[in-house]
Amino acid sequence: MNKSNVLFILATCFLILVLLLMLNNPLKIIIKDSLNGEWVGKHKNSDVILEIKKGNACSLKFNSDSSSKKETFNGDCIVNMNKTPYSFIITNILEVNKSLYSLIKVINKDIIHISEFSTKWKLRPVIFTNENTIILKRNIY
């Protein structure tokens, strides 16, 4: 075998390895539509239900376990995927005159983490901690 054949084989193996790593990367960039659906979880003694609909409409519901207090926010969801974790904003909320700001991290196709919501962009959490993370699982009807 000459030197050029060895280099060709090594380059081909390298390209195949890079291709396999790209296809099997668990941190693939997601498509916004893959977040569509109903997501449920618990946070600070409340049931949390986030429903993301086509066309960016969404609703966020908090049902307190200890009382009959229920809060619902209906608005438009914006997911900014320029940086990770992604920023998540609910705007045009019918029930209040403010937007809600948060972070969202996709764990896999059925689990997402959302930080607690803030009414001001600058006051939203910038990292996920055990205290401020809402773990939501996709609700499969």
C-alpha positions in Angstrom: 0.0 0.0 0.0 1.3 3.4 -0.8 1.0 6.5 1.3 -1.9 8.1 -0.6 -4.1 5.0 -0.1 -3.5 5.0 3.6 -4.3 8.7 3.8 -7.5 8.2 1.8 -8.6 5.3 4.1 -7.8 7.4 7.2 -9.7 10.4 5.9 -12.7 8.3 5.0 -12.8 6.7 8.4 -12.6 10.1 10.0 -15.5 11.4 8.0 -17.6 8.4 8.9 -16.8 8.9 12.6 -17.8 12.5 12.4 -21.0 11.7 10.7 -21.9 9.1 13.3 -21.2 11.5 16.1 -23.4 14.1 14.6 -26.3 11.7 14.0 -26.1 10.3 17.5 -25.6 13.6 19.4 -28.1 13.7 22.3 -27.9 17.5 22.3 -29.4 17.9 18.8 -31.0 21.2 18.1 -34.7 20.7 18.4 -37.5 22.1 16.3 -40.0 24.3 18.0 -42.9 22.1 16.8 -41.4 19.2 18.8 -42.4 21.2 22.0 -46.1 21.2 20.9 -48.4 19.3 23.2 -49.3 19.1 26.9 -46.5 19.0 29.5 -47.3 18.1 33.2 -45.3 18.2 36.4 -45.2 19.4 40.0 -43.5 22.3 41.6 -43.8 23.7 45.2 -47.0 21.8 46.0 -48.7 22.7 42.8 -49.6 20.8 39.7 -48.2 22.5 36.6 -49.6 22.1 33.2 -48.0 23.7 30.1 -49.8 23.3 26.8 -48.0 24.5 23.7 -50.2 24.7 20.7 -49.5 25.2 17.0 -49.2 28.8 16.0 -47.3 29.6 19.2 -50.4 29.8 21.4 -50.0 28.3 24.9 -51.5 28.1 28.3 -49.9 27.7 31.7 -51.9 26.3 34.7 -50.9 26.1 38.3 -53.3 24.1 40.6 -52.3 24.2 44.2 -52.5 20.9 46.1 -53.1 22.6 49.5 -56.0 24.8 48.4 -58.4 25.3 45.6 -56.3 28.1 44.2 -55.9 27.8 40.4 -54.0 30.2 38.2 -54.2 30.1 34.4 -52.3 32.1 31.9 -53.2 32.1 28.2 -50.9 33.8 25.7 -48.3 33.3 23.0 -45.1 31.3 23.5 -41.8 32.4 22.2 -38.8 30.0 22.3 -35.5 31.7 21.4 -33.1 28.9 20.4 -30.1 31.1 19.8 -28.4 30.1 23.0 -28.7 27.1 25.4 -30.6 26.9 27.6 -33.3 28.4 25.4 -35.2 31.5 26.6 -39.0 30.9 27.0 -41.4 33.8 27.0 -45.1 33.9 27.3 -46.5 37.2 25.9 -49.9 38.7 25.2 -51.3 37.1 28.3 -55.0 37.6 28.6 -55.2 37.3 32.4 -52.4 39.8 33.3 -50.9 42.8 31.6 -47.3 41.4 31.8 -45.2 38.8 30.1 -43.6 35.8 31.8 -39.9 35.0 31.3 -38.2 31.7 31.9 -35.5 29.3 30.6 -36.3 26.0 29.0 -33.9 23.0 28.6 -34.9 20.0 26.5 -33.8 16.8 28.2 -35.3 14.4 25.7 -38.4 14.2 23.5 -40.6 13.6 26.6 -39.0 15.6 29.4 -38.2 19.4 29.6 -37.0 21.5 32.4 -38.3 25.1 32.9 -37.0 27.6 35.4 -39.5 29.5 37.5 -41.2 32.3 35.8 -40.5 36.0 36.3 -42.4 39.1 35.2 -39.1 40.9 34.3 -36.5 39.7 31.8 -33.6 40.8 34.0 -35.0 39.0 37.1 -35.5 35.6 35.4 -33.2 32.8 36.6 -30.1 32.4 34.5 -29.3 28.8 35.6 -31.2 25.8 36.6 -31.1 24.8 40.3 -33.1 22.2 42.3 -35.2 25.0 43.8 -36.1 26.9 40.6 -36.5 24.0 38.2 -39.9 22.7 37.1 -39.6 19.3 35.6 -42.3 18.6 33.0 -43.1 15.4 31.2 -45.0 15.1 28.0 -48.6 14.0 28.7 -49.4 11.3 26.3 -53.2 11.1 26.1 
